[in-house]
Amino acid sequence: MLYLAEMLKQVIRQKRNLHASKDEIKQLQRRKFLQLVQFAALHSPYYSRIIREHNIDIANCKPEDFPVLTKPELIKHFDDIVTDKKITKAGIDDFLSESNNPADLFLGRYIVIHTSGSSGVIGYYVYSVPEFLTGLAPTTRANGVRLGQKVAYIAATNGHFAGATMASVGKKLRPIYRDVRLFDINAPFGQTVTAINQFQPTMIGGYAFALRKLAEAQTTGELHIKPDLVQSGGEPLSSANRTYIQHAFAAPVVNVYASSEHIIMGLGRDSFGGMYLMEDNIIFELGPTGTRLTNLYNYTLPLIRYQMSDQLQHIDDPAPRMPFTKVREIVGRQELVPVFMNDRGKEDFISPLVLAEFFAKGLAQLQVLLTGPKSFVFKACLTVGLSPAERQESINNIELRLRNLLAEKAMTTVTFHIEVVDRLWADEKTGKFALIVRQ
């Protein structure tokens, strides 16, 4: 009941914001920002130092007064950024090593999400339950609150990943959702189709690539469901894939722009003519090489001017549906999808997000090199300062998790080699990093 009551409170509060003017949203952002800064100044050693060193007036400041916070800086200063001294990076490491259930709470009260994202650098993000529900509440803005939905969510499910955690929280939100079932994207695809047929959901959600595969199965008759709504998130959704998915299911597709760092950041659908950014929860600074975001509701792990590589392009909005900035819908970068021959001699895929959300204690950064239809190299940068015994333990954990991943996908004949490296490959001309590369 705690989850449901808090969620309804946030939905009602954020629904009121849709009736505000753009100027009123700016004023709301400023009030929230100053409250966040004043809290961080008292409870975060990192921000206390930043405020002091930069002579920031916490009663009259703006995000631009703060230095940019990058992911490596967040990892380096994590223990000083969090506002609860009981939360430590080492403690989260141990928690994630022992728990694969996204419903488990760290210290009995915090939701933890981990991901390497498109950078390959593993990061941790922590929320109190009310904070997480604040970030999740905007999902109702694109389709309203429909009571009694049966939701099928296909994504990486065996760990503390953003999508799996959102779905796990959804299980606690009855009667908004009558039933929420997670389908592991790393299961054999035919098995997933059979299970979804048996479930007959009224709403399906998941990664764009997985939804495209389900739409293809619907078109060929392998899948036969009648959802009222499809939600795509976690990967860029192309206009071609949106059109194909909508036609296959005869249902509208909502494009959810989300991240581990900020949960729901934007929403798009055909009737919007673009994607609206959730500016009552987040301040966005759009730039030519990326976007800087200030999260206005996470007081546990304050993120002020957090740098993300997503390039958002502002577009005109002559007939606004929401009092927020509208951007072009395709955001983020599409990763190469690994396709291997499974144990039955058929091609199947491993979602890039399964690899982006790969976790093993002691692993700091990763990259996957595809070397053939049944082989790959897992390049691993380990945490600096590990003892020889800890390094070997980390390598053993990586190997075990990779073997489990392949076994779940019925790809036990796919071989791999773990290569410990000091740095990962990036394009020599552009300097850009790719999580998955082909030999």
C-alpha positions in Angstrom: 0.0 0.0 0.0 2.9 2.3 0.6 4.0 2.1 -3.0 0.5 2.6 -4.3 -0.3 5.6 -2.1 3.0 7.3 -3.0 2.6 6.6 -6.7 -1.0 8.1 -6.7 0.3 11.1 -4.9 3.0 11.7 -7.5 0.7 11.1 -10.4 -1.8 13.6 -9.1 0.9 16.2 -8.3 2.6 15.8 -11.7 -0.8 15.9 -13.5 -1.4 19.3 -12.1 1.9 20.5 -13.6 0.5 19.7 -17.1 -1.9 22.7 -16.6 0.9 25.1 -15.8 2.5 27.6 -18.2 6.1 27.3 -19.3 7.0 30.2 -17.1 5.4 28.5 -14.1 7.4 25.3 -14.9 10.6 27.4 -14.9 9.6 28.9 -11.5 8.9 25.4 -10.2 12.3 24.2 -11.4 14.0 27.1 -9.6 12.3 26.4 -6.3 13.1 22.7 -6.5 16.7 23.4 -7.5 17.3 25.7 -4.6 15.8 23.2 -2.2 18.0 20.5 -3.5 21.1 22.6 -3.3 20.5 23.6 0.3 19.9 20.0 1.2 23.1 18.8 -0.6 25.1 21.6 1.1 24.3 20.1 4.5 24.3 16.4 3.8 26.7 15.8 0.9 30.5 16.3 1.6 31.2 16.5 -2.1 28.7 19.3 -2.8 29.6 21.1 0.4 33.2 21.3 -0.9 32.0 22.3 -4.4 29.9 25.1 -3.0 32.7 26.4 -0.9 35.4 26.2 -3.6 33.2 27.9 -6.2 31.8 30.5 -3.8 28.2 29.5 -4.7 25.4 31.4 -3.1 23.0 28.5 -2.2 20.1 30.9 -1.7 20.4 32.4 -5.2 22.2 30.1 -7.6 21.6 28.3 -10.8 22.8 25.0 -12.3 25.4 26.8 -14.4 27.2 27.8 -11.2 28.2 24.2 -10.7 30.9 22.2 -12.5 29.8 19.4 -14.8 29.6 16.0 -13.1 30.8 13.2 -15.4 30.2 9.5 -14.8 33.9 8.8 -13.9 33.7 11.7 -11.4 30.5 10.3 -9.9 32.2 6.9 -9.4 35.4 8.5 -8.0 33.5 10.6 -5.4 30.4 8.4 -4.9 30.8 8.0 -1.1 31.0 11.8 -0.7 28.1 12.6 -3.1 25.5 10.4 -1.4 23.7 12.1 1.5 23.3 9.0 3.7 26.6 7.9 5.2 25.4 4.3 5.4 25.5 4.1 1.6 28.9 3.2 0.2 30.2 2.0 -3.1 31.7 -1.0 -1.4 28.4 -1.8 0.3 26.6 -1.6 -3.0 29.2 -3.9 -4.6 28.6 -6.5 -2.0 24.8 -6.1 -2.3 24.8 -6.5 -6.1 27.1 -9.5 -5.8 24.5 -11.3 -3.6 21.2 -10.1 -5.0 19.9 -10.6 -8.6 16.3 -9.7 -7.6 15.4 -6.1 -8.7 12.7 -6.0 -5.9 15.4 -6.3 -3.2 16.1 -3.1 -1.3 19.7 -2.0 -0.3 19.8 -1.5 3.5 16.1 -2.4 3.5 15.1 1.0 2.1 17.0 2.0 -1.1 16.4 1.0 -4.7 19.7 0.5 -6.5 20.2 0.4 -10.3 23.5 -0.4 -12.1 24.5 -0.1 -15.7 27.5 0.5 -17.9 25.3 2.2 -20.6 26.9 3.1 -23.9 30.1 4.1 -22.2 31.0 0.6 -20.9 31.8 2.2 -17.5 29.8 0.6 -14.7 27.9 3.1 -12.5 25.5 2.8 -9.5 22.4 4.9 -8.9 20.5 5.0 -5.7 16.9 6.2 -4.9 14.6 6.1 -1.9 11.3 4.4 -2.8 9.4 7.8 -2.9 12.2 9.3 -5.1 12.0 6.3 -7.5 8.2 6.6 -7.8 8.6 10.3 -8.5 10.8 9.4 -11.5 8.4 6.7 -12.6 5.1 8.6 -12.4 5.5 10.4 -15.8 4.8 7.1 -17.6 1.1 7.8 -17.0 1.3 11.1 -19.0 1.4 9.4 -22.4 -1.5 6.9 -21.8 -3.2 8.0 -18.6 -4.0 5.7 -15.7 -5.7 2.6 -16.9 -6.8 0.3 -14.1 -6.5 -3.4 -14.3 -3.8 -3.7 -17.0 -2.0 -7.0 -17.6 1.5 -5.9 -18.5 4.1 -8.0 -20.2 7.6 -6.5 -20.0 10.5 -8.0 -22.0 13.9 -6.9 -20.9 17.0 -8.0 -18.9 15.3 -9.3 -15.7 18.0 -11.1 -13.7 19.5 -8.1 -11.9 19.1 -4.5 -10.6 18.5 -3.0 -14.0 16.3 0.1 -14.7 13.6 -1.6 -16.8 13.4 -4.7 -14.6 13.2 -2.5 -11.5 10.4 -0.4 -12.9 8.4 -3.6 -13.8 9.1 -5.0 -10.3 7.7 -1.8 -8.7 4.7 -2.1 -11.0 3.9 -5.4 -9.4 3.2 -3.5 -6.2 0.9 -1.0 -7.8 -2.4 -2.9 -7.8 -5.1 -2.1 -8.8 -3.4 0.2 -11.4 -1.9 -3.0 -12.8 -3.8 -6.3 -12.4 -0.7 -8.4 -13.2 2.8 -7.5 -14.3 5.1 -10.2 -15.6 8.7 -9.9 -16.6 9.9 -11.9 -19.6 13.7 -12.3 -19.8 15.1 -11.0 -23.0 17.9 -13.5 -22.6 15.6 -16.5 -22.7 15.3 -18.3 -26.1 13.0 -16.1 -28.2 10.6 -18.9 -29.2 10.1 -19.7 -25.5 9.3 -16.1 -24.8 6.7 -16.0 -27.6 4.9 -19.0 -26.2 4.8 -17.6 -22.7 3.4 -14.2 -23.9 0.8 -16.0 -25.9 -0.3 -17.8 -22.7 -0.4 -14.6 -20.7 -2.3 -12.5 -23.2 -1.3 -9.0 -22.0 -3.3 -5.9 -22.5 0.0 -3.8 -22.6 3.5 -4.8 -23.6 6.7 -3.0 -23.0 10.4 -3.5 -23.5 13.5 -2.7 -25.6 12.8 -1.5 -29.1 14.7 -4.4 -30.8 12.7 -7.0 -28.7 9.4 -5.3 -29.6 10.3 -5.3 -33.3 11.0 -9.1 -33.0 7.7 -9.6 -31.2 5.9 -7.6 -33.9 7.5 -9.8 -36.6 6.2 -12.9 -34.7 2.8 -11.3 -34.5 2.9 -10.7 -38.3 3.8 -14.3 -39.1 1.2 -15.7 -36.7 3.5 -17.1 -34.1 2.3 -14.5 -31.6 -1.3 -13.6 -31.3 -2.1 -11.0 -28.7 -4.2 -7.8 -28.7 -2.5 -5.2 -26.6 -4.1 -1.7 -26.1 -0.7 -0.1 -25.8 3.0 -0.7 -26.5 5.7 1.0 -24.6 9.3 1.1 -26.0 12.3 2.1 -23.9 15.9 1.5 -23.3 17.0 1.8 -26.9 16.4 4.3 -29.7 13.1 3.7 -31.5 13.3 4.4 -35.2 10.3 5.7 -37.1 10.3 2.6 -39.3 10.2 0.3 -36.3 7.5 2.4 -34.6 5.3 2.1 -37.8 5.9 -1.6 -38.1 5.2 -2.3 -34.4 2.0 -0.2 -34.4 0.8 -1.9 -37.6 1.5 -5.4 -36.3 -0.3 -4.9 -33.0 -2.9 -2.3 -34.2 -2.0 -0.3 -31.0 -0.3 3.0 -30.4 3.4 3.0 -29.4 4.7 5.2 -26.6 8.4 6.0 -26.9 9.8 6.3 -23.3 13.1 8.1 -23.0 14.6 6.7 -19.7 17.9 6.1 -18.0 19.3 4.6 -14.8 20.3 8.0 -13.7 17.0 9.8 -14.0 14.3 7.2 -14.7 11.7 8.7 -17.0 13.2 11.7 -18.9 10.9 12.1 -21.9 7.8 10.7 -23.7 6.9 10.6 -27.3 4.1 9.3 -29.5 2.7 10.1 -32.9 0.1 12.6 -31.6 2.9 14.6 -29.9 4.9 15.2 -33.1 8.0 14.7 -31.1 9.1 13.9 -27.6 8.4 16.1 -24.5 11.1 16.3 -21.8 9.9 15.9 -18.2 11.1 19.3 -17.1 9.1 19.4 -13.8 11.5 16.6 -12.6 14.7 17.4 -14.4 16.5 20.5 -15.8 18.0 19.9 -19.2 20.9 21.8 -20.7 20.9 20.9 -24.4 24.3 21.1 -26.2 25.9 20.1 -29.5 27.9 17.3 -28.0 25.6 16.0 -25.3 23.1 17.0 -22.6 23.6 18.0 -19.0 20.9 17.1 -16.6 20.1 18.2 -13.1 17.8 15.7 -11.2 15.4 17.7 -9.0 13.9 14.9 -6.9 16.8 12.6 -6.0 18.1 13.8 -2.6 19.8 10.5 -1.9 22.3 10.8 -4.8 22.2 14.4 -6.0 23.2 14.7 -9.6 23.7 18.4 -10.6 24.7 19.0 -14.2 25.3 15.3 -14.9 26.8 14.8 -18.3 25.2 12.4 -20.8 26.2 11.8 -24.4 22.6 12.0 -25.7 22.2 14.8 -28.3 18.7 16.3 -28.0 17.5 18.6 -30.8 14.9 21.2 -29.9 12.0 21.5 -32.3 9.3 24.1 -32.5 6.0 23.4 -30.8 3.2 25.7 -32.2 0.4 23.6 -30.6 1.9 22.3 -27.3 0.4 19.2 -25.7 2.6 19.7 -22.6 4.3 22.8 -21.1 7.7 21.3 -21.7 10.5 21.5 -24.3 9.9 19.3 -27.3 12.8 17.5 -29.0 13.2 15.1 -32.0 12.4 11.6 -30.9 15.5 9.6 -31.8 17.8 9.9 -28.8 20.8 7.9 -27.8 22.8 5.6 -29.9 21.9 2.2 -31.4 24.4 -0.5 -30.5 25.4 -3.4 -32.6 23.2 -6.4 -31.8 25.2 -9.7 -31.3 23.7 -12.6 -33.2 25.0 -16.1 -32.6 24.1 -19.7 -33.6 22.3 -21.4 -30.7 22.4 -25.0 -29.6 19.7 -25.9 -32.2 21.7 -24.4 -35.0 19.4 -21.4 -35.3 20.3 -17.7 -35.1 19.2 -15.9 -32.0 20.2 -12.5 -30.5 21.6 -11.2 -27.2 20.3 -7.8 -26.4 23.0 -5.1 -26.2 21.3 -3.9 -22.9 22.0 -7.3 -21.3 25.7 -6.6 -21.9 25.3 -2.9 -20.9 23.8 -4.1 -17.6 26.4 -6.8 -17.0 27.7 -6.8 -13.5 30.6 -8.6 -11.7 32.4 -7.4 -8.6 35.7 -5.8 -9.5 34.7 -5.1 -13.1 35.0 -1.4 -13.9 34.5 -1.2 -17.7 33.7 -3.7 -20.4 33.6 -4.1 -24.2 32.5 -7.1 -26.3 34.4 -8.0 -29.5 32.4 -10.2 -31.9 34.7 -12.7 -33.6 32.3 -15.0 -35.3 28.8 -16.6 -35.3 29.8 -18.7 -32.3 32.5 -16.7 -30.5 33.4 -13.4 -28.9 36.0 -11.7 -26.7 35.0 -10.1 -23.5 37.4 -7.2 -22.8 37.5 -6.3 -19.1 39.0 -3.3 -17.3 39.2 -4.2 -13.6 39.0 -1.9 -10.7 42.4 -0.3 -9.9 44.0 -1.5 -6.7 42.7 -5.0 -6.6 45.0 -7.6 -5.1 46.0 -10.6 -7.4 43.5 -12.8 -5.5 40.7 -10.2 -6.0 41.6 -9.9 -9.7 41.3 -13.6 -10.2 38.1 -13.7 -8.2 36.7 -11.0 -10.5 37.7 -12.9 -13.6 36.1 -16.0 -12.3 32.9 -14.2 -11.6 32.9 -12.7 -15.1 33.3 -16.2 -16.6 30.6 -17.7 -14.4 28.1 -14.9 -15.3 28.9 -15.2 -19.0 28.4 -18.9 -19.0 25.1 -18.5 -17.2 24.0 -15.8 -19.7 24.8 -18.1 -22.6 23.1 -21.1 -20.9 19.9 -19.1 -20.4 19.9 -18.3 -24.1 20.6 -21.9 -25.1 24.0 -20.9 -26.6 26.3 -23.3 -24.7 28.3 -24.0 -27.8 29.2 -20.3 -28.2 32.8 -19.8 -27.0 34.4 -16.7 -25.4 37.7 -15.5 -24.1 38.1 -13.0 -21.3 40.9 -10.4 -22.0 41.9 -8.2 -19.1 43.1 -4.8 -20.6 44.1 -1.4 -19.2 41.9 0.5 -21.8 39.3 -0.3 -24.3 39.2 0.2 -28.1 37.8 3.4 -29.5 37.7 4.7 -33.0 41.0 6.3 -33.8 39.5 9.0 -36.0 36.5 10.0 -33.9 37.6 8.8 -30.4 34.1 7.3 -30.0 33.6 4.2 -27.9 31.3 1.4 -28.8 30.1 -1.2 -26.2 29.9 -3.9 -28.9 32.3 -4.1 -31.9 32.9 -6.5 -34.7 36.3 -7.9 -35.6 
